[in-house]
Amino acid sequence: MDLTLLPSTGLLLGLCGTLLLLLLLVGPRQQRGLPPGPKGLPLLGNALQLDWRALPRSLMELSGKYGPIFTVWFGRRPAIVLCGSEMLREALLNHAEAFGGREPLAAAQRVTEGYGITLTNGERWKQLRRFSIATLRNFGMGKKSVEQRVAEESQALVSTIKGRKGQPFDPFPLFRCAAANVVCSIVFGQRFEYTDERFIHLLGLISDNIHRLGGPWGTLYNAMPSIMGSIPGFFNQYEQNGKLLKTFVNVLIEEHKVGWQPNCPRDYIDCFIDKMEAEKNNANTEFTPMNMLICVLNLFMAGTETTARTLESGIRALIQHPQLQEKMQQEMEGELGRDRTPTYAVRLHLPLCNAVVHEIHRYGCIAPTALWHRMTQDTQFKGFVIPRDTLVIPMICSALNEETKWGSPGTFDPGNFLDADGRFLKNDAFMPFSTGKRACLGEALAMTEVFTFITSLVQSFNLRPGCSEDPPGIGVGPLPSHVRAQPRVTL
């Protein structure tokens, strides 16, 4: 063999470099029929063009160039981004079946393992969602019985804050306990004291996992699991937290089994056990121990962190608007007096308070995007052809900040939900819980909680910044300092 015919190392490197440069210049081949979008790189797609620390904002900037529907590439996989209330309704409501699949987020699957309600599809999702909606309604969701539970928890929250005696405190841990207790009363049939160390530890695990899942690395992992999944130990802590959460829930399930009596359900877990017994001879049943475990975990996680963050965002707004607090207090005193606890039902007689709570949901925008969807079938939509299994990202924040639907979307203004006569006014762009087949299962419960907790706090306290150094203005996210809740003088 004549070795002189072999290319030199330098020549090989040069050829490889030229080939790589050509690939970078050419980029990935765009799939025919998809909406337009930014040109990407081979293998990486648009990964280097997106800000993974603030992906919703990054996508909204692209919407300004490409319109309400466009395509971005996560590696070799296209993702359809939907922006604006009209586009969201058209896709998620008018084409509900096609856009109604759920993307089984790769990072979350390391804990859920394909079970439960939130991240499943097909018959499993249909059966478990149908059962869960019916069971939660039977235990009062959307009815006076749950409104009373929430009202009782709000008084526990008020009592705990009164114990602070007007001293600055961090409200988020208390909000998290209060929101979790409402879910616990329905799912577990019990509540926990705010000082219960096991309870506090559990909520900390939930918060940490949600932060990891929704953070830049978690988002990147879900977008390109084939690449990120190769990083050893990347999600070890997430998985460890998940194991501890599942152990906690399993202990409660085993405790329930000891006191369980057929057809005498005390809570969601008992109902699931009843259903498992009824279908124990059905080889294809979805009512299995693993589905029960993950369903309970889904409900617990979904009903805790986001509600607590919404309450925190609401307090941020209210401490910057003391005059608005005064108007709410006057409205409540005219309808309820000083001693009657607000309930969700009374919102119909408190249009300003109702408007404030809706504006808290809109302005706070705790979940900028819905959990990612997946196309269930090949679909022609808005002149484009979107293949089955294509990833879909509904931009909820785009509806909540739509300039044509809100007066000044960047300003906290309850007037967005009031007419000229001060009556409550609905707005079809209000969709903080998404819309369509995959809308949040606990929307009614969350609305009840936030209204009741916020109005109870304003009724009982004058809410002020924790210290004089707190910066002016409102924003989304953790408070820069503690809050001071000054008890109102009873006349």
N, C-alpha and C positions, 0 to 999 in steps of 0.2 A: 504493500500500500504506500502510495506516495504522499508523505505527510505534508509536502509543500502545497498540496491542493486544498488542505484544510484551512478555513479562515482563521485569522489570528484572533486572540482574545479581544483586542481593541476593536477589530472589525465587528465581532459578535455584539459587543456592547453598543457599538454605533448603530448596528441594525436594530437591536432591541429598543434603543432610545428613539430612533426614527419611527418604528412601529407604534410605540407608546404615544408619541406626539401626534401621529395620524389619528389614532383612536380618540385622543383627547379632543382633537379638532372636529372629528366627525360626530362623536357622541353617540348615544344609543338611538336606534331606529325607532321613531315614533310609531305607535300602533295606529293603523288606519281607523278613522271613525271616532276617535276619542276627542274630547274638547281640547282646545289649544292650551299651551302652558310653556313654562321656561324650558329651554333646551338643557339637557343634562349630560353627565359624563358617563362613560362606560362603567359598568358594575356599580358605581355609586349613585347614578341618577342625579337628583338635585340635592343630595345630602349635604354637600359643601356650600350650597347656596341658601340653606335654611338655618335659622337661629334656633337650635334645639333647646335653648334655655327659655325661649319664649315663642314656641312654635305657632300658637294662634295668632300672635301679632305678625309674625313673619308671613303666614298665609294670607292674612288680611291685606298686607302690603302688596302681595301678588295679585289679589283680587282687584286692587285699584288699577292694575295694568291689563289683566286678562278677563275681567268681568265676573259675574256671579257664579259661573261654573267653569272650572279649568282643571287641568291635569298636572300633578307633580309626580315625580318618580322617586320612590324609595328603593334605591338599588335598581333592580330590573323590574320592579313591580309598580304599575301605575296606581295612583290614588286620585279619585275624583273629589274635588273640594266644592261644596255647595255654600253659597253666601246669600244673605238677604231673606226676609220673611216669605216673600212670594216664591222664591226658588225652593226654600225648605218645605213649604206647604205643598207645592206641586210634586216634589219628589216623595216626601215622607207620608203624605196623605193621599194624593191622587194616584200615586204609583206605589202604594204602601207595600204590596206584596213583593215587587221587584227590589225595592230599596230596604226591605224589612229584615234582611239577614244581619247577624251580628258577627263582627270580626273577633274571632277567639284570640284575644291578645296573648301573645306568646309568653310574656313575662308572667302574667296572671295565671296562665295555665300551669305554671310550676307549682302552684298551690291548689287551684281548683281541680286540676287534672281532667277537665272536660265535663265536670258535673255542675249541677245547680241551675239557676235561672239566668243570671246576668249575662254570661258569655256563651250560652249554648244556642243551638238552632234546631229546626225540625221538630219532630214529635216530642222529644225531651222537653224543649222549651215550651211548646204549646201546652202540654199536660201540666207541667210544673207551674207555669204562669197562671193558667186557668184555676188550678187548685189554690194557689197562693192568693189570688185576688178574691176568690170566694171565701176563703178562710179568714183573711184580714177583714173583710166586710162583716162576716159573722161575729167577729170580735169587736166590731164597732167602728172600723175605719170609715170616715165620712159620716158617722152618726154621733148622736149626743153622748153615747157611752164613752167613746174615745175623747170627745171634747172635754168630758169631765175628768178623764185621766190626765189629759194635758193640763187642764186648769189646776188640778191638785199638784202636779209636778211644778207648775209655775210658782205656786205658793211655797213649795219647798225651796225653790231657787231664790225667791224673794227673802225668805227667812234666813237662808244662808248668807246672803249679801248683807242683810241687816246686821248680822253678827260681825261684819267688818267695821261697823260703827263709823262709817264715813271715811275710813282710811283707804289709800290707794291699793288696788288689787288687780291681778290679771284675770279678766273675765273668761278667757277661753276655756280653761279647764272646767269651770263650773258649767258653761254652756254645753260642753261635750258630755259631761255627766248627765245633765238634764235631758238632752236629746236622746242619749243612749238609754236612759231609764224608761222613756216612753216606749221605745222599741222593745226593751226587755219585758215590760209589763204585758205586751201582746204576744211576744214570741216565747219568753221563758216563764211568764206568769209571776214575775217578781221584779222588784226594783232593788237598787243598791244604794247604800249611803255614800255621799260624796267623799267620805274619808276612807272608804273601803279600799285597802291597799291592792287587793287582787283585782278589783274593778278598775282602779286607776291604771294598774300595770297593763291590763287588757286593752284599755282605750289608748294607751301609749303605743302598743304594738300596732293597733289599727292605724293610728295616725302616721307612724313611721312607714308602714307598708304603702299607704296611699301616697305619701310623699315620695317614696322611692318609685312607685309605679307611674306617677304623674310627672316626675322630674325629668330633666333632660336625658339622663341615661336610660330611664325606663321607657320613655317615648321612643328613643333611638332603637332600643332593643325590640320594641313592638313593631317598629317600622321595618327593620332589617334583621330579623332574628337569625337568619342563616350566617350573618357576619358577626353580630354581637354575641350570639350563643356560643361562639368558639372561644370566647374569653374565659379562661378558667376562674372559677370562684366569683364571677361577676355579681351574681344574685344570691350568694350564700346567706347573707343576713335576711334578705326578703323571705327565703325559704324557711329559715329558722323561725322567724316571726310567725309565718304561716303555720308551722307545726305546733307552736305554742297556742295559737288561736284555736286550732282544731282540737287540741287537747282540752282546752277550757270548755268548748262547746260540747265535746263528747262527754265530759263529766256531767254537765247539766242534762244531757240526753239520758245518760244512765240513771241519774237521780229520778228523772221523770218515769222511766220504765218501772221503777219500784212502786210508785204510787198510781200508776196508770190504771184506769178502769175503762173497759170498752164503751164507746159511745157516750162518754161523760167528759168531753174535752175541757181542759182548763186553759189551754193556750194553743199556739200554732204547733208546737212539738207534739202535743197529745193528738191533735188532728192528723198529723203526718203518720204517727204510729197507728192510728185507726185505719188510715188509708193503706198502709203497708200490710196490716192484718187482712184487710178486705181483698187485697190483690196478691196474697202470698203464693197462690197457685198459678198466677199468671207469669209465664216465663219471660214475657216481653214488658213487664211492668217497669215504669220509671220511678216507682215509689220504693226506693232502696235506701239502706242506711247511709251510703255515700252521698246520694242526692239530698237526703234530709240534712246531713251535716253541712254540705256546701250551701244549700238553700238558706239555712239558718244564718250561716256566716255572711252570705250575700245580703240578707235583710239587715243584719246587725251593722255591717260596714256601710251600706248605702244610706242607712237612716241616722248615722251619727256624725261623721266628719263634716259633710257638706252643710247640714243644718246648723252645726256649731259655727262653721265659718261664715254662714249667712248672718247669724245672730251677731257675730263679732263685727262684720262689715256694717250691720245696721247700727250698732252702738257707736262705731266710728263716725257714721254720718250724724247721728243725733247729738253727740257731744260737741259737734261743730255748729249745731243749729239749736241753741237753747230756746229761742223764740218758738221754734216748731214744737219743741217739747211742751211748752206752755199751752199752745193751741190744742195739742192732743189732750193734755190734762183737762182743759176746759171742756172739750167735747165729751170726754168720758164722765166728768162730773155731772154734766147736764143729763146724761143718759143713765149712768150707773151709780152716781154718788161716789163717795170715797171708799166704801167698804166692799162693794160687790165686785167679785173677781171677773175680769173680762173673759168671755168665751168666744169661740170662733163664730157661733151663731149670731152674736150681737154685732158683728162687723157690718151687717146690713144697716144698722142704725148709727154707725160711726164711719162715715165716708172718708173723713180726713185720715183717721187711723188706718183704715183699709188701704187708702192711697199711699200712705207712708210705707206700709209693709210691702206693697207691690213694687214701689220704687226701690226699696232695699233689695229685693230680688233682682230687679232690672239693673240697677246701677252696680251692685256688687258683682254680678256675673261670675259666680263662684266656679261654674263649669263652663268655660268658654266654648268648648266643643262637646257635642254629645259623644258618648262612647262610640267608637268607630263602627260603621256599618259595613256590610258586605253584600254585593248584588246576589240575589238568589237565582237570577236567570238573565239571559241575553236580553237587552232592552233598548229600544229606540226612545230617546229622550232629548227633547229640545234640538232635534236635528242631528244628534250624535248617536253612535252605537256603542253601548257600554256592555262589555261581556260579563258573563256570570263570574262570580268570585272576585270581581274588582273591588278594591277597597274604596269606601266612601267616607268622607269626613264632613259631617254637618256642622257648620260654624254657627253655633247658637249665639255667640257674642255679636255676630253680624246683624241679627234681628234685634237684639236688645240695644244696639247702638246705631240703628238705621236712621240717618238724618231726615229722611222723608216721613218717618213715623213718630219721631220724638222731637220736641221743641229744641232742646239743647242736650243731646245725648251724653255729653261729657260733664254735665252738671247734675247734682242731686236735686231733683225737683218733683215732689209729690203731685204738682199740678199736671203732670203727664197723665194722671188718672182721675182728674176732676174736670167736670164741665163748668160752664160759666156760672151756673147756679150752685156750685159746690157739691154736686152729686157725683157719686162714683162713676167713672167712665172706663169701660173696657177698651183694650187695644189689641188688635189681632196679631201684632208683632211681639206680644208678651209671651215668650215660650222658654222660660228658664229651665223647664223640665223636659225640653225637646217636644216632639209631637209625633203622632202616628203610632204604629204598632209597637214601637220600641220606646215610647215615652216612659218616663220614670214611674215605676210601680207605686212608689210612696208619695206621689205628688200631693194628694189630699192631706195626708198626714203631715207632710212638711209645711204646707201652707197653714194648717191648723196650729202647729207648734210655733212657727215664727210669729204669727199674729198674736197668739196668746202670751208668749214669753215677752215680746217687745212691749205690748200694751201694759202688761202687768208691771214691768220694770219702770215704764214711764209713769204709770199711775202711782207707784210707791216711792219713786226717787226722782231727784234732780240729778241728771247724769252729767258729769263734768270731766275734763281731762285730768289725768292723774297728777300732773305737775304743770307748772307755768311754762316749762321749756318745751312742751309738746308743740310740734310745728303746726301751723295753720293748714287748712285745706283737708280734703278727704281723698282717700285712695283705697285700693283693694289690697287685702293682705293683713298680716298681723299688726296689731296696734303698736305704735312706736314706744308707748309707755303704758303704765297701768291706768285704770279708770277710777274715778271717785264717785261713789253713789251716795248722795246726801239724802237721808230719809226726809220725806216731806212731812211738815207739821200737820197733825190731824186737828181739824177745827172742831 
